[in-house]
Amino acid sequence: MADAVTTQTYDGKTDGKDYIRVHLTNLSDGTGESLVTKLDRSLYRGDAIKKLNLKSIRWSIQGFTYVRLDWDHTADDAIMMLGSGSGYEFYDNVLVDPNTSADAVTGAIGDILLTTGGAILGATYDITAIFVAVE
């Protein structure tokens, strides 16, 4: 068996900026997830988008020890580690992808990855994150 997961994405433009909202859910069978691509940057105008910077995130996590989001790089960079419980974070300017070489962002690099820790039967997460797309 495998965890029952969903990923829904919506993109749009506000104040002249491109935003991508991703809604993630999981009902675990105890398996968990490890570095699973949850937001594929190349699906939005190919490789024109070089970075996905985090604007806000809302989460509700039960049963998992943690859920970690990473930017996919040669050496993955952690966006944040979310513990069990719920919360909301809003970043005035955005939490910036630390990749400094836009030319190096090719292929899967720059995608958003997710890992769960301490999965048990019936563990759940419900996460909504809004990213600003940078060309």
Backbone as CSV, one residue per row, in Angstrom:
resi,resn,N_x,N_y,N_z,CA_x,CA_y,CA_z,C_x,C_y,C_z
1,MET,0.842,-1.188,0.000,0.000,0.000,0.000,0.873,1.232,0.000
2,ALA,0.230,2.362,-0.148,0.938,3.643,-0.133,0.035,4.686,0.504
3,ASP,0.655,5.752,0.959,-0.116,6.866,1.497,-1.068,7.390,0.421
4,ALA,-2.256,7.842,0.829,-3.214,8.458,-0.099,-2.936,9.960,-0.094
5,VAL,-2.364,10.460,-1.192,-1.954,11.865,-1.266,-2.655,12.575,-2.412
6,THR,-2.835,13.893,-2.261,-3.336,14.723,-3.352,-2.461,15.965,-3.451
7,THR,-2.339,16.475,-4.668,-1.651,17.733,-4.928,-2.492,18.504,-5.923
8,GLN,-2.932,19.694,-5.520,-3.699,20.561,-6.407,-2.930,21.861,-6.549
9,THR,-2.772,22.342,-7.783,-2.080,23.608,-8.002,-2.975,24.565,-8.782
10,TYR,-2.821,25.830,-8.460,-3.546,26.913,-9.123,-2.547,28.023,-9.363
11,ASP,-2.543,28.581,-10.566,-1.641,29.699,-10.796,-2.447,30.916,-11.234
12,GLY,-1.889,32.073,-10.965,-2.560,33.317,-11.305,-1.621,34.496,-11.154
13,LYS,-2.155,35.673,-11.412,-1.356,36.882,-11.362,-2.048,37.879,-10.440
14,THR,-1.294,38.490,-9.523,-1.796,39.519,-8.627,-0.731,40.589,-8.503
15,ASP,-1.128,41.836,-8.611,-0.177,42.957,-8.499,1.017,42.781,-9.425
16,GLY,0.784,42.236,-10.611,1.849,42.068,-11.591,2.799,40.913,-11.304
17,LYS,2.526,40.113,-10.277,3.387,38.982,-9.932,2.651,37.680,-10.206
18,ASP,3.417,36.679,-10.650,2.863,35.345,-10.868,2.917,34.558,-9.569
19,TYR,1.780,34.004,-9.179,1.687,33.202,-7.965,1.258,31.792,-8.324
20,ILE,1.786,30.833,-7.589,1.359,29.445,-7.720,0.965,28.981,-6.322
21,ARG,-0.296,28.550,-6.203,-0.786,28.032,-4.924,-0.839,26.514,-5.041
22,VAL,-0.295,25.840,-4.041,-0.299,24.384,-4.037,-0.971,23.913,-2.746
23,HIS,-1.920,22.995,-2.906,-2.640,22.424,-1.760,-2.289,20.943,-1.705
24,LEU,-1.743,20.504,-0.566,-1.253,19.143,-0.400,-1.993,18.442,0.733
25,THR,-2.395,17.204,0.513,-3.004,16.416,1.580,-2.409,15.012,1.586
26,ASN,-2.473,14.368,2.748,-1.987,13.002,2.895,-2.788,12.314,3.992
27,LEU,-3.204,11.099,3.730,-3.743,10.184,4.740,-2.826,8.969,4.685
28,SER,-2.029,8.791,5.739,-0.945,7.817,5.695,-1.375,6.414,6.115
29,ASP,-0.781,5.441,5.433,-0.906,4.038,5.843,0.299,3.641,6.686
30,GLY,1.119,4.635,7.053,2.329,4.395,7.831,3.585,4.398,6.984
31,THR,3.426,4.489,5.664,4.572,4.466,4.756,5.348,5.776,4.781
32,GLY,4.642,6.906,4.662,5.297,8.216,4.608,5.806,8.544,3.214
33,GLU,6.447,9.687,3.099,6.975,10.168,1.823,8.411,10.632,2.020
34,SER,9.230,10.499,0.965,10.618,10.940,1.038,11.016,11.654,-0.252
35,LEU,11.268,12.955,-0.145,11.703,13.795,-1.265,10.815,13.622,-2.502
36,VAL,9.520,13.695,-2.293,8.542,13.577,-3.371,8.326,14.956,-3.991
37,THR,8.397,15.049,-5.320,8.159,16.319,-6.003,6.691,16.686,-5.876
38,LYS,6.422,17.834,-5.250,5.051,18.302,-5.057,4.712,19.467,-5.966
39,LEU,5.717,20.196,-6.423,5.495,21.306,-7.348,6.619,21.288,-8.365
40,ASP,6.272,20.945,-9.604,7.235,20.850,-10.691,7.305,22.207,-11.382
41,ARG,8.390,22.911,-11.148,8.575,24.270,-11.670,8.425,24.322,-13.189
42,SER,8.889,23.313,-13.899,8.884,23.342,-15.361,7.477,23.260,-15.970
43,LEU,6.464,22.899,-15.177,5.103,22.835,-15.702,4.501,24.222,-15.922
44,TYR,5.179,25.247,-15.420,4.694,26.622,-15.546,5.630,27.387,-16.466
45,ARG,5.257,27.484,-17.742,6.029,28.177,-18.768,7.419,27.576,-18.952
46,GLY,7.511,26.275,-18.872,8.786,25.592,-19.098,9.842,26.044,-18.110
47,ASP,11.046,26.322,-18.604,12.125,26.754,-17.719,12.187,28.272,-17.602
48,ALA,11.138,28.983,-18.043,11.124,30.448,-17.906,11.121,30.854,-16.436
49,ILE,10.486,30.063,-15.589,10.484,30.345,-14.153,11.753,29.751,-13.568
50,LYS,12.579,30.603,-12.992,13.870,30.173,-12.449,13.801,29.818,-10.973
51,LYS,12.883,30.458,-10.240,12.785,30.209,-8.805,11.337,30.227,-8.363
52,LEU,11.059,29.528,-7.278,9.768,29.567,-6.603,10.033,30.049,-5.182
53,ASN,9.703,31.291,-4.888,9.919,31.865,-3.561,8.644,31.743,-2.748
54,LEU,8.748,31.381,-1.480,7.582,31.153,-0.632,7.013,32.461,-0.099
55,LYS,5.714,32.689,-0.314,5.019,33.878,0.192,4.270,33.578,1.489
56,SER,3.558,32.440,1.538,2.831,32.076,2.760,2.601,30.567,2.792
57,ILE,2.336,30.076,4.003,2.065,28.647,4.176,1.126,28.461,5.364
58,ARG,0.140,27.582,5.171,-0.810,27.212,6.228,-0.760,25.699,6.328
59,TRP,-0.733,25.172,7.566,-0.626,23.726,7.723,-1.419,23.207,8.906
60,SER,-1.807,21.941,8.772,-2.414,21.176,9.852,-1.844,19.764,9.726
61,ILE,-1.124,19.329,10.756,-0.418,18.049,10.717,-0.753,17.259,11.976
62,GLN,-1.201,16.019,11.805,-1.488,15.133,12.932,-0.857,13.772,12.661
63,GLY,-0.142,13.244,13.645,0.399,11.886,13.539,1.804,11.802,12.982
64,PHE,2.191,12.730,12.127,3.572,12.767,11.646,4.410,13.522,12.678
65,THR,5.661,13.138,12.829,6.575,13.880,13.683,6.866,15.235,13.051
66,TYR,7.049,15.234,11.725,7.296,16.476,10.985,6.973,16.284,9.512
67,VAL,6.821,17.405,8.821,6.755,17.450,7.363,7.777,18.507,6.956
68,ARG,8.683,18.139,6.044,9.734,19.067,5.608,9.561,19.384,4.127
69,LEU,9.666,20.661,3.786,9.657,21.101,2.398,11.067,21.539,2.022
70,ASP,11.498,21.154,0.811,12.831,21.506,0.317,12.738,22.075,-1.094
71,TRP,13.698,22.964,-1.419,13.933,23.334,-2.804,14.867,22.274,-3.363
72,ASP,14.563,21.746,-4.542,15.390,20.723,-5.172,16.588,21.398,-5.835
73,HIS,17.765,21.203,-5.264,19.018,21.705,-5.812,20.007,20.557,-5.827
74,THR,21.217,20.822,-6.280,22.255,19.801,-6.260,22.377,19.249,-4.845
75,ALA,22.415,20.145,-3.859,22.283,19.777,-2.447,20.998,20.468,-1.995
76,ASP,19.944,19.695,-1.705,18.634,20.275,-1.407,18.717,21.278,-0.260
77,ASP,17.969,22.382,-0.417,17.905,23.430,0.596,16.541,23.372,1.268
78,ALA,16.537,23.264,2.590,15.284,23.190,3.333,14.559,24.524,3.275
79,ILE,13.270,24.476,2.963,12.423,25.659,3.049,11.979,25.798,4.493
80,MET,11.400,24.728,5.023,10.987,24.729,6.429,10.599,23.335,6.881
81,MET,10.668,23.165,8.191,10.261,21.928,8.839,9.021,22.269,9.663
82,LEU,7.929,21.583,9.376,6.666,21.823,10.071,6.434,20.689,11.053
83,GLY,6.201,21.019,12.310,5.933,20.014,13.325,4.454,19.695,13.411
84,SER,4.126,18.693,14.181,2.738,18.305,14.385,1.964,19.476,14.978
85,GLY,0.734,19.669,14.532,-0.091,20.796,14.964,-0.509,21.616,13.758
86,SER,-0.842,22.879,13.998,-1.278,23.722,12.887,-0.689,25.117,13.039
87,GLY,-0.668,25.840,11.932,-0.133,27.186,11.973,-0.222,27.875,10.633
88,TYR,0.248,29.119,10.616,0.242,29.946,9.411,1.440,30.874,9.474
89,GLU,2.161,31.001,8.381,3.277,31.941,8.263,3.083,32.753,6.996
90,PHE,3.292,34.060,7.108,3.216,34.973,5.969,4.525,35.747,5.931
91,TYR,5.128,35.836,4.761,6.409,36.523,4.610,6.189,37.799,3.807
92,ASP,6.498,38.954,4.418,6.282,40.250,3.759,6.940,40.317,2.392
93,ASN,8.178,39.911,2.315,8.913,40.013,1.054,9.049,38.683,0.343
94,VAL,8.793,37.604,0.934,8.885,36.205,0.504,10.129,35.561,1.091
95,LEU,10.054,34.277,1.286,11.184,33.462,1.715,11.869,33.013,0.422
96,VAL,13.075,33.508,0.200,13.721,33.407,-1.112,14.492,32.105,-1.279
97,ASP,14.285,31.474,-2.422,15.059,30.311,-2.832,16.533,30.734,-2.842
98,PRO,17.396,30.036,-2.109,18.795,30.463,-2.000,19.643,30.209,-3.233
99,ASN,19.104,29.529,-4.245,19.887,29.299,-5.448,20.236,30.648,-6.064
100,THR,21.511,30.915,-6.261,21.934,32.221,-6.760,22.229,32.227,-8.245
101,SER,22.283,31.094,-8.876,22.597,31.036,-10.291,21.369,30.603,-11.083
102,ALA,20.663,31.591,-11.636,19.463,31.286,-12.424,19.813,30.398,-13.611
103,ASP,21.006,30.542,-14.160,21.423,29.717,-15.291,21.562,28.254,-14.905
104,ALA,21.837,27.988,-13.621,22.021,26.607,-13.164,20.692,25.909,-12.899
105,VAL,19.595,26.667,-12.909,18.296,26.083,-12.602,17.732,25.455,-13.878
106,THR,17.999,24.179,-14.044,17.526,23.448,-15.211,16.923,22.131,-14.764
107,GLY,16.141,21.539,-15.636,15.553,20.245,-15.307,14.711,20.317,-14.058
108,ALA,14.891,19.362,-13.156,14.087,19.289,-11.938,14.541,20.286,-10.885
109,ILE,15.752,20.850,-11.043,16.265,21.758,-10.022,15.323,22.944,-9.877
110,GLY,14.979,23.267,-8.613,14.054,24.365,-8.345,12.656,23.876,-8.016
111,ASP,12.401,22.575,-8.177,11.102,22.023,-7.804,10.952,22.056,-6.280
112,ILE,9.726,21.834,-5.808,9.451,21.781,-4.379,9.264,20.308,-3.997
113,LEU,10.032,19.847,-3.006,10.001,18.465,-2.552,9.412,18.381,-1.150
114,LEU,8.832,17.228,-0.805,8.241,17.029,0.514,8.702,15.699,1.090
115,THR,9.014,15.717,2.391,9.390,14.520,3.150,8.606,14.511,4.452
116,THR,8.088,13.344,4.835,7.417,13.211,6.126,8.298,12.400,7.061
117,GLY,8.183,12.676,8.338,8.922,11.919,9.347,7.966,11.329,10.369
118,GLY,8.278,10.133,10.843,7.489,9.502,11.889,6.090,9.116,11.465
119,ALA,5.921,8.656,10.224,4.603,8.280,9.727,4.018,7.114,10.516
120,ILE,2.744,7.223,10.842,1.993,6.135,11.467,0.669,5.976,10.723
121,LEU,0.031,4.864,10.886,-1.265,4.622,10.272,-2.247,5.712,10.714
122,GLY,-2.875,6.375,9.760,-3.867,7.403,10.049,-3.301,8.807,10.208
123,ALA,-1.981,8.976,10.098,-1.388,10.316,10.160,-1.873,11.131,8.961
124,THR,-2.042,12.433,9.157,-2.527,13.300,8.071,-1.768,14.615,8.040
125,TYR,-1.751,15.203,6.847,-1.354,16.602,6.734,-2.243,17.273,5.707
126,ASP,-2.444,18.565,5.891,-3.179,19.429,4.965,-2.377,20.726,4.926
127,ILE,-1.731,20.989,3.791,-0.818,22.123,3.671,-1.196,22.935,2.424
128,THR,-1.272,24.249,2.580,-1.464,25.147,1.443,-0.329,26.170,1.465
129,ALA,0.425,26.211,0.371,1.552,27.144,0.254,1.367,27.986,-0.990
130,ILE,1.756,29.261,-0.893,1.702,30.162,-2.039,3.134,30.575,-2.375
131,PHE,3.505,30.336,-3.618,4.839,30.656,-4.111,4.745,31.784,-5.128
132,VAL,5.778,32.646,-5.136,5.912,33.693,-6.150,6.874,33.133,-7.193
133,ALA,6.466,33.156,-8.448,7.314,32.658,-9.535,8.235,33.777,-10.014
134,VAL,9.525,33.473,-10.079,10.525,34.452,-10.503,11.107,34.007,-11.830
135,GLU,11.070,34.899,-12.818,11.631,34.568,-14.138,13.044,35.048,-14.246
